[in-house]
Amino acid sequence: MSAISVASRWCAVSALTALCVACAAAVALDALAPGAGPLVQPLSSLAHTDCAWLWLVTVAAGTGGLLALAGALRRQTRSWAFLIGLTTAGIGLGLAGSCPADPWFPWERSPSLGGGVHCGAVGIVLIGLSTAIALRSRSLTMNRAGLWCRAAEGLYWGSMAGAAVYLGVTACAGRPPLLFGLWERLVLGSALVWSGLLAVDALGLHSADPTRL
């Protein structure tokens, strides 16, 4: 991997730090917030609890991490679409955090204005992340972290497909999606790990590997 500039390295350090903070805050939020538990409750619904500050930390750190990651990879990527995907996901996450989700699912009651904005922002995040993940192998030449990135990408796409099938089946059966929280965390968790691996690779913490992964 070619040497990266001091600015790019600083962005990579910032991205990795912010993503670790986001992960720690999300885990703490699940552990401390009251409710039905992480298998059932969407993470964003915990913004209405006494632990709302942890939700804000999670979203703010995640937003900063994705935007810093885009800055860190600017000199390394061969695709502007990849960078646009990362940046779009970061902006969408910030927007989702500024408008917390409603305490109910959109199919249970009509969403409020803020809830509608939140749902739209989540869609923007998923579109941005999916675009970046789909283009990663053609946009970056990575070191050994690329193998782990592939595993995280497989988990992301598998979680997206599983969530879509699960929501479709429960909707057709007229049942509430009691495991919505599980699928949400699988999607977001795999995306967070994937982003962290990109930041680690950008720092050059792995020995050079000429093979494009």
C-alpha positions in Angstrom: 0.0 0.0 0.0 1.4 3.4 -0.9 2.3 5.8 1.9 -0.6 8.0 3.0 -0.4 11.6 3.9 -0.3 12.9 7.4 -3.8 14.3 7.0 -5.1 11.0 5.7 -3.5 9.2 8.6 -5.0 11.7 11.1 -8.4 11.1 9.5 -8.0 7.3 9.8 -7.1 7.6 13.5 -10.1 9.9 14.1 -12.4 7.5 12.2 -11.2 4.4 14.1 -11.5 6.3 17.5 -15.0 7.6 16.7 -16.2 4.2 15.5 -14.9 2.5 18.7 -16.7 5.1 20.7 -19.9 4.5 18.7 -19.6 0.8 19.3 -19.0 1.2 23.1 -21.9 3.7 23.4 -24.3 1.4 21.6 -23.4 -1.6 23.8 -23.8 0.5 26.9 -27.1 1.8 25.6 -28.4 -1.8 25.1 -27.2 -2.8 28.6 -28.5 0.2 30.5 -31.7 1.3 28.8 -35.0 -0.2 29.9 -37.3 -2.0 27.5 -37.9 -5.3 25.8 -34.2 -5.9 25.1 -31.9 -5.7 22.0 -33.6 -8.6 20.2 -36.9 -6.7 20.0 -36.4 -3.0 20.4 -34.8 -0.9 17.6 -31.8 1.0 18.8 -33.3 4.3 17.9 -36.3 3.7 20.1 -34.0 3.9 23.1 -33.7 7.6 22.4 -36.9 8.0 24.3 -35.5 6.6 27.5 -33.4 8.1 30.3 -30.3 6.9 28.4 -31.0 9.1 25.4 -27.5 10.7 25.8 -25.9 7.4 24.9 -28.0 7.3 21.7 -26.7 10.8 20.9 -23.1 9.7 21.5 -23.6 6.6 19.3 -25.0 8.6 16.4 -22.6 11.5 16.7 -19.6 9.2 16.9 -20.8 7.0 14.1 -21.4 10.1 11.9 -18.0 11.5 12.6 -16.4 8.1 12.1 -17.9 7.6 8.6 -17.1 11.1 7.5 -13.5 10.9 8.8 -13.2 7.5 7.0 -14.2 9.0 3.7 -11.5 11.7 4.3 -8.9 9.0 5.2 -9.6 7.0 2.0 -9.8 10.0 -0.4 -6.3 9.5 -1.7 -6.5 5.7 -1.9 -9.8 5.1 -3.6 -10.2 4.7 -7.3 -14.0 5.4 -7.2 -15.7 8.7 -6.3 -18.9 6.8 -6.0 -17.4 4.8 -3.1 -16.5 8.0 -1.2 -19.9 9.5 -2.0 -21.5 6.3 -0.5 -19.6 6.7 2.7 -20.3 10.4 3.0 -23.9 9.9 2.2 -24.2 7.3 5.0 -22.5 9.6 7.4 -24.8 12.5 6.6 -27.9 10.2 6.7 -26.8 8.9 10.1 -26.5 12.4 11.5 -30.0 13.3 10.2 -31.4 10.1 11.7 -30.0 11.1 15.0 -31.4 14.6 14.9 -34.9 13.2 14.4 -35.4 10.1 16.7 -37.8 7.4 15.7 -41.3 7.3 16.9 -42.0 4.9 19.9 -44.1 2.8 17.4 -43.4 1.0 14.2 -44.5 2.9 11.0 -47.0 0.1 10.1 -48.6 0.3 13.6 -49.5 4.0 13.4 -48.9 6.8 10.9 -45.4 8.2 11.6 -45.0 11.7 12.9 -43.1 14.3 10.9 -39.9 13.6 12.9 -40.5 9.8 12.7 -40.9 10.1 8.9 -37.7 12.0 8.6 -35.9 9.4 10.7 -37.2 6.5 8.5 -36.1 8.4 5.4 -32.7 9.1 6.9 -32.2 5.4 7.8 -33.0 4.6 4.1 -30.3 7.1 3.1 -27.8 5.4 5.4 -28.5 2.0 4.0 -28.3 3.2 0.4 -25.0 4.9 1.1 -23.5 1.9 3.0 -24.7 -0.6 0.5 -23.2 1.5 -2.4 -19.8 1.7 -0.6 -19.8 -1.9 0.4 -20.7 -3.0 -3.1 -17.9 -0.9 -4.6 -15.2 -1.6 -2.0 -13.4 -4.4 -3.8 -13.2 -2.4 -7.0 -12.3 0.9 -5.3 -9.5 0.0 -2.8 -6.4 -2.1 -2.9 -6.2 -3.5 0.7 -3.8 -5.4 2.8 -4.7 -8.5 4.9 -7.6 -6.6 6.4 -9.4 -7.2 3.1 -10.1 -10.8 4.1 -11.9 -9.7 7.2 -13.7 -7.0 5.1 -15.1 -9.7 2.9 -16.4 -11.6 5.9 -18.0 -8.4 7.2 -19.5 -7.7 3.8 -20.9 -11.2 3.7 -22.5 -10.7 7.1 -23.9 -7.3 6.0 -25.6 -8.7 2.8 -26.8 -11.8 4.6 -28.3 -9.6 7.4 -30.0 -7.3 4.9 -31.5 -10.3 3.0 -32.5 -12.0 6.2 -34.2 -8.8 7.5 -36.1 -8.3 4.3 -37.4 -11.9 4.3 -38.3 -11.7 8.0 -40.2 -8.4 7.7 -42.0 -9.7 4.6 -43.0 -13.0 6.2 -44.2 -11.3 9.4 -46.1 -8.7 7.4 -47.9 -11.3 5.3 -48.7 -13.3 8.5 -50.0 -10.1 10.2 -47.6 -10.6 13.1 -45.4 -8.0 14.8 -41.7 -8.3 13.9 -40.6 -9.4 17.4 -37.0 -9.9 16.3 -36.6 -6.6 14.5 -34.0 -5.4 17.0 -31.8 -8.5 16.3 -31.8 -7.9 12.5 -31.2 -4.2 12.9 -28.2 -4.8 15.1 -26.8 -7.5 12.7 -26.9 -5.0 9.8 -25.5 -2.0 11.8 -23.0 -4.1 13.6 -21.5 -5.6 10.4 -21.4 -2.2 8.8 -19.6 -0.8 11.9 -17.0 -3.6 11.9 -16.5 -3.2 8.1 -15.9 0.6 8.6 -13.5 -0.1 11.4 -11.5 -2.5 9.3 -11.2 0.0 6.5 -9.8 2.5 9.1 -7.3 0.0 10.4 -6.2 -0.8 6.9 -5.8 2.9 6.1 -3.5 3.2 9.0 -1.2 0.6 7.5 -1.3 -1.6 10.6 -1.0 -4.7 8.4 2.0 -5.7 6.2 1.7 -4.9 2.6 0.0 -7.5 0.4 0.1 -7.0 -3.4 -2.9 -9.1 -3.9 -6.1 -7.1 -4.4 -8.8 -8.4 -2.1 
